[in-house]
Structures are given as C-alpha cells and as structure tokens.
Amino acid sequence: GTVFIGWCVDGATGSERHRFDGDPVEVLEQATDAALAAVVRVLRG
C-alpha cells in the first residue's frame, strides 16, 4: 500500500511517500517502522 508520512517541527515541514508490499498488517508494520525512523532522523537534524 501507499503510505504518506508528514511532519512539522519548529515550523519546518516535510513528507515522504512510501510503497509497501504485503497484507494490511504487514503494510502497517512497515509504515510504523518508516515513521519512527523519520522521527529519529528529523529530530537529529
């Protein structure tokens, strides 16, 4: 499934588009992993 992840930190915005394969649960797990990785990346600068 296609998943969009977006954020806004201190007025700076960003987004990512991902395409994950699998059943809905697998897509959700992959999207969660990608979102958490984005949080770490964005907060580290």
PDBQT receptor file of N, H, CA, C and O in Angstrom, charges set to zero:
ATOM      1  N   GLY A   1       0.811  -1.177   0.000  1.00  0.00    +0.000 N 
ATOM      2  CA  GLY A   1       0.000   0.000   0.000  1.00  0.00    +0.000 C 
ATOM      3  C   GLY A   1       0.857   1.244   0.000  1.00  0.00    +0.000 C 
ATOM      4  O   GLY A   1       2.021   1.209   0.399  1.00  0.00    +0.000 OA
ATOM      5  N   THR A   2       0.294   2.319  -0.437  1.00  0.00    +0.000 N 
ATOM      6  H   THR A   2      -0.652   2.348  -0.761  1.00  0.00    +0.000 HD
ATOM      7  CA  THR A   2       0.973   3.611  -0.449  1.00  0.00    +0.000 C 
ATOM      8  C   THR A   2       0.714   4.315   0.871  1.00  0.00    +0.000 C 
ATOM      9  O   THR A   2      -0.422   4.402   1.338  1.00  0.00    +0.000 OA
ATOM     10  N   VAL A   3       1.791   4.817   1.462  1.00  0.00    +0.000 N 
ATOM     11  H   VAL A   3       2.713   4.747   1.083  1.00  0.00    +0.000 HD
ATOM     12  CA  VAL A   3       1.715   5.482   2.759  1.00  0.00    +0.000 C 
ATOM     13  C   VAL A   3       2.452   6.812   2.659  1.00  0.00    +0.000 C 
ATOM     14  O   VAL A   3       3.567   6.879   2.139  1.00  0.00    +0.000 OA
ATOM     15  N   PHE A   4       1.825   7.856   3.156  1.00  0.00    +0.000 N 
ATOM     16  H   PHE A   4       0.920   7.801   3.577  1.00  0.00    +0.000 HD
ATOM     17  CA  PHE A   4       2.458   9.163   3.233  1.00  0.00    +0.000 C 
ATOM     18  C   PHE A   4       2.750   9.462   4.692  1.00  0.00    +0.000 C 
ATOM     19  O   PHE A   4       1.900   9.256   5.559  1.00  0.00    +0.000 OA
ATOM     20  N   ILE A   5       3.958   9.950   4.963  1.00  0.00    +0.000 N 
ATOM     21  H   ILE A   5       4.648  10.117   4.259  1.00  0.00    +0.000 HD
ATOM     22  CA  ILE A   5       4.365  10.315   6.312  1.00  0.00    +0.000 C 
ATOM     23  C   ILE A   5       4.752  11.788   6.262  1.00  0.00    +0.000 C 
ATOM     24  O   ILE A   5       5.568  12.193   5.435  1.00  0.00    +0.000 OA
ATOM     25  N   GLY A   6       4.173  12.577   7.137  1.00  0.00    +0.000 N 
ATOM     26  H   GLY A   6       3.510  12.248   7.809  1.00  0.00    +0.000 HD
ATOM     27  CA  GLY A   6       4.476  14.004   7.152  1.00  0.00    +0.000 C 
ATOM     28  C   GLY A   6       4.784  14.481   8.554  1.00  0.00    +0.000 C 
ATOM     29  O   GLY A   6       4.402  13.852   9.540  1.00  0.00    +0.000 OA
ATOM     30  N   TRP A   7       5.490  15.616   8.629  1.00  0.00    +0.000 N 
ATOM     31  H   TRP A   7       5.801  16.127   7.827  1.00  0.00    +0.000 HD
ATOM     32  CA  TRP A   7       5.849  16.162   9.922  1.00  0.00    +0.000 C 
ATOM     33  C   TRP A   7       6.000  17.671   9.824  1.00  0.00    +0.000 C 
ATOM     34  O   TRP A   7       6.173  18.239   8.745  1.00  0.00    +0.000 OA
ATOM     35  N   CYS A   8       5.928  18.293  10.984  1.00  0.00    +0.000 N 
ATOM     36  H   CYS A   8       5.787  17.832  11.860  1.00  0.00    +0.000 HD
ATOM     37  CA  CYS A   8       6.196  19.723  11.136  1.00  0.00    +0.000 C 
ATOM     38  C   CYS A   8       6.910  19.892  12.469  1.00  0.00    +0.000 C 
ATOM     39  O   CYS A   8       6.353  19.581  13.522  1.00  0.00    +0.000 OA
ATOM     40  N   VAL A   9       8.139  20.385  12.424  1.00  0.00    +0.000 N 
ATOM     41  H   VAL A   9       8.592  20.638  11.569  1.00  0.00    +0.000 HD
ATOM     42  CA  VAL A   9       8.941  20.589  13.627  1.00  0.00    +0.000 C 
ATOM     43  C   VAL A   9       9.489  22.009  13.583  1.00  0.00    +0.000 C 
ATOM     44  O   VAL A   9      10.213  22.375  12.658  1.00  0.00    +0.000 OA
ATOM     45  N   ASP A  10       9.145  22.795  14.575  1.00  0.00    +0.000 N 
ATOM     46  H   ASP A  10       8.557  22.497  15.327  1.00  0.00    +0.000 HD
ATOM     47  CA  ASP A  10       9.601  24.189  14.659  1.00  0.00    +0.000 C 
ATOM     48  C   ASP A  10       9.334  24.954  13.363  1.00  0.00    +0.000 C 
ATOM     49  O   ASP A  10      10.160  25.762  12.937  1.00  0.00    +0.000 OA
ATOM     50  N   GLY A  11       8.202  24.706  12.747  1.00  0.00    +0.000 N 
ATOM     51  H   GLY A  11       7.532  24.050  13.092  1.00  0.00    +0.000 HD
ATOM     52  CA  GLY A  11       7.820  25.410  11.533  1.00  0.00    +0.000 C 
ATOM     53  C   GLY A  11       8.367  24.823  10.248  1.00  0.00    +0.000 C 
ATOM     54  O   GLY A  11       7.950  25.230   9.164  1.00  0.00    +0.000 OA
ATOM     55  N   ALA A  12       9.290  23.877  10.339  1.00  0.00    +0.000 N 
ATOM     56  H   ALA A  12       9.629  23.546  11.220  1.00  0.00    +0.000 HD
ATOM     57  CA  ALA A  12       9.829  23.207   9.152  1.00  0.00    +0.000 C 
ATOM     58  C   ALA A  12       8.986  21.967   8.870  1.00  0.00    +0.000 C 
ATOM     59  O   ALA A  12       8.733  21.161   9.765  1.00  0.00    +0.000 OA
ATOM     60  N   THR A  13       8.560  21.826   7.635  1.00  0.00    +0.000 N 
ATOM     61  H   THR A  13       8.765  22.481   6.908  1.00  0.00    +0.000 HD
ATOM     62  CA  THR A  13       7.709  20.696   7.272  1.00  0.00    +0.000 C 
ATOM     63  C   THR A  13       8.422  19.773   6.302  1.00  0.00    +0.000 C 
ATOM     64  O   THR A  13       9.363  20.169   5.614  1.00  0.00    +0.000 OA
ATOM     65  N   GLY A  14       7.960  18.550   6.264  1.00  0.00    +0.000 N 
ATOM     66  H   GLY A  14       7.196  18.228   6.823  1.00  0.00    +0.000 HD
ATOM     67  CA  GLY A  14       8.494  17.580   5.325  1.00  0.00    +0.000 C 
ATOM     68  C   GLY A  14       7.521  16.437   5.164  1.00  0.00    +0.000 C 
ATOM     69  O   GLY A  14       6.595  16.268   5.958  1.00  0.00    +0.000 OA
ATOM     70  N   SER A  15       7.742  15.662   4.134  1.00  0.00    +0.000 N 
ATOM     71  H   SER A  15       8.493  15.800   3.489  1.00  0.00    +0.000 HD
ATOM     72  CA  SER A  15       6.887  14.497   3.900  1.00  0.00    +0.000 C 
ATOM     73  C   SER A  15       7.638  13.472   3.070  1.00  0.00    +0.000 C 
ATOM     74  O   SER A  15       8.611  13.786   2.384  1.00  0.00    +0.000 OA
ATOM     75  N   GLU A  16       7.167  12.254   3.149  1.00  0.00    +0.000 N 
ATOM     76  H   GLU A  16       6.377  11.999   3.706  1.00  0.00    +0.000 HD
ATOM     77  CA  GLU A  16       7.719  11.137   2.384  1.00  0.00    +0.000 C 
ATOM     78  C   GLU A  16       6.566  10.290   1.867  1.00  0.00    +0.000 C 
ATOM     79  O   GLU A  16       5.525  10.167   2.513  1.00  0.00    +0.000 OA
ATOM     80  N   ARG A  17       6.769   9.712   0.698  1.00  0.00    +0.000 N 
ATOM     81  H   ARG A  17       7.615   9.812   0.173  1.00  0.00    +0.000 HD
ATOM     82  CA  ARG A  17       5.796   8.758   0.152  1.00  0.00    +0.000 C 
ATOM     83  C   ARG A  17       6.496   7.407   0.084  1.00  0.00    +0.000 C 
ATOM     84  O   ARG A  17       7.620   7.301  -0.405  1.00  0.00    +0.000 OA
ATOM     85  N   HIS A  18       5.823   6.387   0.577  1.00  0.00    +0.000 N 
ATOM     86  H   HIS A  18       4.910   6.474   0.975  1.00  0.00    +0.000 HD
ATOM     87  CA  HIS A  18       6.368   5.034   0.575  1.00  0.00    +0.000 C 
ATOM     88  C   HIS A  18       5.379   4.091  -0.090  1.00  0.00    +0.000 C 
ATOM     89  O   HIS A  18       4.169   4.318  -0.053  1.00  0.00    +0.000 OA
ATOM     90  N   ARG A  19       5.894   3.045  -0.693  1.00  0.00    +0.000 N 
ATOM     91  H   ARG A  19       6.876   2.861  -0.724  1.00  0.00    +0.000 HD
ATOM     92  CA  ARG A  19       5.065   1.982  -1.275  1.00  0.00    +0.000 C 
ATOM     93  C   ARG A  19       5.517   0.676  -0.645  1.00  0.00    +0.000 C 
ATOM     94  O   ARG A  19       6.636   0.220  -0.881  1.00  0.00    +0.000 OA
ATOM     95  N   PHE A  20       4.646   0.074   0.159  1.00  0.00    +0.000 N 
ATOM     96  H   PHE A  20       3.737   0.445   0.351  1.00  0.00    +0.000 HD
ATOM     97  CA  PHE A  20       4.970  -1.160   0.857  1.00  0.00    +0.000 C 
ATOM     98  C   PHE A  20       4.137  -2.304   0.302  1.00  0.00    +0.000 C 
ATOM     99  O   PHE A  20       2.968  -2.132  -0.041  1.00  0.00    +0.000 OA
ATOM    100  N   ASP A  21       4.755  -3.467   0.222  1.00  0.00    +0.000 N 
ATOM    101  H   ASP A  21       5.705  -3.607   0.501  1.00  0.00    +0.000 HD
ATOM    102  CA  ASP A  21       4.064  -4.671  -0.232  1.00  0.00    +0.000 C 
ATOM    103  C   ASP A  21       3.609  -5.481   0.969  1.00  0.00    +0.000 C 
ATOM    104  O   ASP A  21       4.174  -5.372   2.057  1.00  0.00    +0.000 OA
ATOM    105  N   GLY A  22       2.583  -6.292   0.762  1.00  0.00    +0.000 N 
ATOM    106  H   GLY A  22       2.124  -6.380  -0.122  1.00  0.00    +0.000 HD
ATOM    107  CA  GLY A  22       2.118  -7.191   1.804  1.00  0.00    +0.000 C 
ATOM    108  C   GLY A  22       0.656  -6.976   2.127  1.00  0.00    +0.000 C 
ATOM    109  O   GLY A  22      -0.030  -6.145   1.531  1.00  0.00    +0.000 OA
ATOM    110  N   ASP A  23       0.203  -7.762   3.097  1.00  0.00    +0.000 N 
ATOM    111  H   ASP A  23       0.760  -8.437   3.581  1.00  0.00    +0.000 HD
ATOM    112  CA  ASP A  23      -1.183  -7.623   3.545  1.00  0.00    +0.000 C 
ATOM    113  C   ASP A  23      -1.287  -6.374   4.426  1.00  0.00    +0.000 C 
ATOM    114  O   ASP A  23      -0.264  -5.780   4.768  1.00  0.00    +0.000 OA
ATOM    115  N   PRO A  24      -2.493  -5.971   4.796  1.00  0.00    +0.000 N 
ATOM    116  CA  PRO A  24      -2.647  -4.729   5.563  1.00  0.00    +0.000 C 
ATOM    117  C   PRO A  24      -1.821  -4.666   6.848  1.00  0.00    +0.000 C 
ATOM    118  O   PRO A  24      -1.297  -3.606   7.193  1.00  0.00    +0.000 OA
ATOM    119  N   VAL A  25      -1.703  -5.767   7.543  1.00  0.00    +0.000 N 
ATOM    120  H   VAL A  25      -2.129  -6.628   7.263  1.00  0.00    +0.000 HD
ATOM    121  CA  VAL A  25      -0.920  -5.769   8.785  1.00  0.00    +0.000 C 
ATOM    122  C   VAL A  25       0.556  -5.553   8.472  1.00  0.00    +0.000 C 
ATOM    123  O   VAL A  25       1.234  -4.806   9.177  1.00  0.00    +0.000 OA
ATOM    124  N   GLU A  26       1.056  -6.194   7.432  1.00  0.00    +0.000 N 
ATOM    125  H   GLU A  26       0.505  -6.801   6.859  1.00  0.00    +0.000 HD
ATOM    126  CA  GLU A  26       2.460  -6.018   7.047  1.00  0.00    +0.000 C 
ATOM    127  C   GLU A  26       2.733  -4.580   6.603  1.00  0.00    +0.000 C 
ATOM    128  O   GLU A  26       3.770  -4.008   6.938  1.00  0.00    +0.000 OA
ATOM    129  N   VAL A  27       1.805  -4.007   5.855  1.00  0.00    +0.000 N 
ATOM    130  H   VAL A  27       0.962  -4.471   5.582  1.00  0.00    +0.000 HD
ATOM    131  CA  VAL A  27       1.956  -2.613   5.421  1.00  0.00    +0.000 C 
ATOM    132  C   VAL A  27       1.979  -1.693   6.637  1.00  0.00    +0.000 C 
ATOM    133  O   VAL A  27       2.800  -0.779   6.706  1.00  0.00    +0.000 OA
ATOM    134  N   LEU A  28       1.096  -1.926   7.586  1.00  0.00    +0.000 N 
ATOM    135  H   LEU A  28       0.429  -2.669   7.531  1.00  0.00    +0.000 HD
ATOM    136  CA  LEU A  28       1.057  -1.117   8.802  1.00  0.00    +0.000 C 
ATOM    137  C   LEU A  28       2.368  -1.220   9.577  1.00  0.00    +0.000 C 
ATOM    138  O   LEU A  28       2.883  -0.212  10.061  1.00  0.00    +0.000 OA
ATOM    139  N   GLU A  29       2.905  -2.422   9.695  1.00  0.00    +0.000 N 
ATOM    140  H   GLU A  29       2.487  -3.240   9.302  1.00  0.00    +0.000 HD
ATOM    141  CA  GLU A  29       4.170  -2.611  10.409  1.00  0.00    +0.000 C 
ATOM    142  C   GLU A  29       5.306  -1.871   9.709  1.00  0.00    +0.000 C 
ATOM    143  O   GLU A  29       6.119  -1.215  10.360  1.00  0.00    +0.000 OA
ATOM    144  N   GLN A  30       5.361  -1.978   8.388  1.00  0.00    +0.000 N 
ATOM    145  H   GLN A  30       4.700  -2.511   7.859  1.00  0.00    +0.000 HD
ATOM    146  CA  GLN A  30       6.407  -1.294   7.627  1.00  0.00    +0.000 C 
ATOM    147  C   GLN A  30       6.247   0.226   7.713  1.00  0.00    +0.000 C 
ATOM    148  O   GLN A  30       7.234   0.954   7.816  1.00  0.00    +0.000 OA
ATOM    149  N   ALA A  31       5.013   0.693   7.672  1.00  0.00    +0.000 N 
ATOM    150  H   ALA A  31       4.211   0.101   7.588  1.00  0.00    +0.000 HD
ATOM    151  CA  ALA A  31       4.754   2.129   7.776  1.00  0.00    +0.000 C 
ATOM    152  C   ALA A  31       5.152   2.652   9.153  1.00  0.00    +0.000 C 
ATOM    153  O   ALA A  31       5.710   3.743   9.271  1.00  0.00    +0.000 OA
ATOM    154  N   THR A  32       4.868   1.881  10.181  1.00  0.00    +0.000 N 
ATOM    155  H   THR A  32       4.415   0.995  10.085  1.00  0.00    +0.000 HD
ATOM    156  CA  THR A  32       5.251   2.269  11.538  1.00  0.00    +0.000 C 
ATOM    157  C   THR A  32       6.761   2.372  11.656  1.00  0.00    +0.000 C 
ATOM    158  O   THR A  32       7.278   3.337  12.220  1.00  0.00    +0.000 OA
ATOM    159  N   ASP A  33       7.472   1.382  11.128  1.00  0.00    +0.000 N 
ATOM    160  H   ASP A  33       7.052   0.598  10.671  1.00  0.00    +0.000 HD
ATOM    161  CA  ASP A  33       8.939   1.413  11.152  1.00  0.00    +0.000 C 
ATOM    162  C   ASP A  33       9.471   2.644  10.417  1.00  0.00    +0.000 C 
ATOM    163  O   ASP A  33      10.383   3.313  10.903  1.00  0.00    +0.000 OA
ATOM    164  N   ALA A  34       8.905   2.939   9.253  1.00  0.00    +0.000 N 
ATOM    165  H   ALA A  34       8.164   2.395   8.859  1.00  0.00    +0.000 HD
ATOM    166  CA  ALA A  34       9.350   4.094   8.468  1.00  0.00    +0.000 C 
ATOM    167  C   ALA A  34       9.056   5.397   9.203  1.00  0.00    +0.000 C 
ATOM    168  O   ALA A  34       9.878   6.314   9.188  1.00  0.00    +0.000 OA
ATOM    169  N   ALA A  35       7.900   5.488   9.841  1.00  0.00    +0.000 N 
ATOM    170  H   ALA A  35       7.233   4.743   9.853  1.00  0.00    +0.000 HD
ATOM    171  CA  ALA A  35       7.542   6.708  10.566  1.00  0.00    +0.000 C 
ATOM    172  C   ALA A  35       8.463   6.930  11.763  1.00  0.00    +0.000 C 
ATOM    173  O   ALA A  35       8.900   8.053  12.014  1.00  0.00    +0.000 OA
ATOM    174  N   LEU A  36       8.754   5.872  12.491  1.00  0.00    +0.000 N 
ATOM    175  H   LEU A  36       8.399   4.960  12.287  1.00  0.00    +0.000 HD
ATOM    176  CA  LEU A  36       9.654   6.008  13.639  1.00  0.00    +0.000 C 
ATOM    177  C   LEU A  36      11.062   6.374  13.190  1.00  0.00    +0.000 C 
ATOM    178  O   LEU A  36      11.732   7.170  13.848  1.00  0.00    +0.000 OA
ATOM    179  N   ALA A  37      11.517   5.805  12.080  1.00  0.00    +0.000 N 
ATOM    180  H   ALA A  37      10.972   5.159  11.546  1.00  0.00    +0.000 HD
ATOM    181  CA  ALA A  37      12.826   6.159  11.535  1.00  0.00    +0.000 C 
ATOM    182  C   ALA A  37      12.844   7.629  11.114  1.00  0.00    +0.000 C 
ATOM    183  O   ALA A  37      13.850   8.315  11.301  1.00  0.00    +0.000 OA
ATOM    184  N   ALA A  38      11.746   8.111  10.551  1.00  0.00    +0.000 N 
ATOM    185  H   ALA A  38      10.930   7.554  10.399  1.00  0.00    +0.000 HD
ATOM    186  CA  ALA A  38      11.656   9.519  10.154  1.00  0.00    +0.000 C 
ATOM    187  C   ALA A  38      11.706  10.426  11.374  1.00  0.00    +0.000 C 
ATOM    188  O   ALA A  38      12.358  11.470  11.341  1.00  0.00    +0.000 OA
ATOM    189  N   VAL A  39      11.031  10.045  12.444  1.00  0.00    +0.000 N 
ATOM    190  H   VAL A  39      10.502   9.197  12.471  1.00  0.00    +0.000 HD
ATOM    191  CA  VAL A  39      11.064  10.839  13.680  1.00  0.00    +0.000 C 
ATOM    192  C   VAL A  39      12.497  10.986  14.171  1.00  0.00    +0.000 C 
ATOM    193  O   VAL A  39      12.943  12.089  14.487  1.00  0.00    +0.000 OA
ATOM    194  N   VAL A  40      13.207   9.886  14.235  1.00  0.00    +0.000 N 
ATOM    195  H   VAL A  40      12.846   8.989  13.979  1.00  0.00    +0.000 HD
ATOM    196  CA  VAL A  40      14.597   9.919  14.704  1.00  0.00    +0.000 C 
ATOM    197  C   VAL A  40      15.440  10.797  13.788  1.00  0.00    +0.000 C 
ATOM    198  O   VAL A  40      16.203  11.638  14.262  1.00  0.00    +0.000 OA
ATOM    199  N   ARG A  41      15.306  10.605  12.483  1.00  0.00    +0.000 N 
ATOM    200  H   ARG A  41      14.686   9.921  12.098  1.00  0.00    +0.000 HD
ATOM    201  CA  ARG A  41      16.087  11.365  11.503  1.00  0.00    +0.000 C 
ATOM    202  C   ARG A  41      15.791  12.868  11.596  1.00  0.00    +0.000 C 
ATOM    203  O   ARG A  41      16.715  13.682  11.587  1.00  0.00    +0.000 OA
ATOM    204  N   VAL A  42      14.525  13.232  11.683  1.00  0.00    +0.000 N 
ATOM    205  H   VAL A  42      13.774  12.571  11.690  1.00  0.00    +0.000 HD
ATOM    206  CA  VAL A  42      14.140  14.647  11.723  1.00  0.00    +0.000 C 
ATOM    207  C   VAL A  42      14.607  15.299  13.023  1.00  0.00    +0.000 C 
ATOM    208  O   VAL A  42      15.118  16.418  13.003  1.00  0.00    +0.000 OA
ATOM    209  N   LEU A  43      14.438  14.621  14.135  1.00  0.00    +0.000 N 
ATOM    210  H   LEU A  43      14.022  13.711  14.152  1.00  0.00    +0.000 HD
ATOM    211  CA  LEU A  43      14.821  15.214  15.412  1.00  0.00    +0.000 C 
ATOM    212  C   LEU A  43      16.334  15.326  15.578  1.00  0.00    +0.000 C 
ATOM    213  O   LEU A  43      16.819  16.208  16.286  1.00  0.00    +0.000 OA
ATOM    214  N   ARG A  44      17.074  14.439  14.933  1.00  0.00    +0.000 N 
ATOM    215  H   ARG A  44      16.680  13.722  14.358  1.00  0.00    +0.000 HD
ATOM    216  CA  ARG A  44      18.538  14.533  14.982  1.00  0.00    +0.000 C 
ATOM    217  C   ARG A  44      19.058  15.643  14.076  1.00  0.00    +0.000 C 
ATOM    218  O   ARG A  44      20.172  16.136  14.256  1.00  0.00    +0.000 OA
ATOM    219  N   GLY A  45      18.245  16.025  13.110  1.00  0.00    +0.000 N 
ATOM    220  H   GLY A  45      17.340  15.624  12.964  1.00  0.00    +0.000 HD
ATOM    221  CA  GLY A  45      18.634  17.112  12.214  1.00  0.00    +0.000 C 
ATOM    222  C   GLY A  45      19.373  16.577  11.063  1.00  0.00    +0.000 C 
ATOM    223  O   GLY A  45      19.790  17.338  10.189  1.00  0.00    +0.000 OA
TER     224      GLY A  45
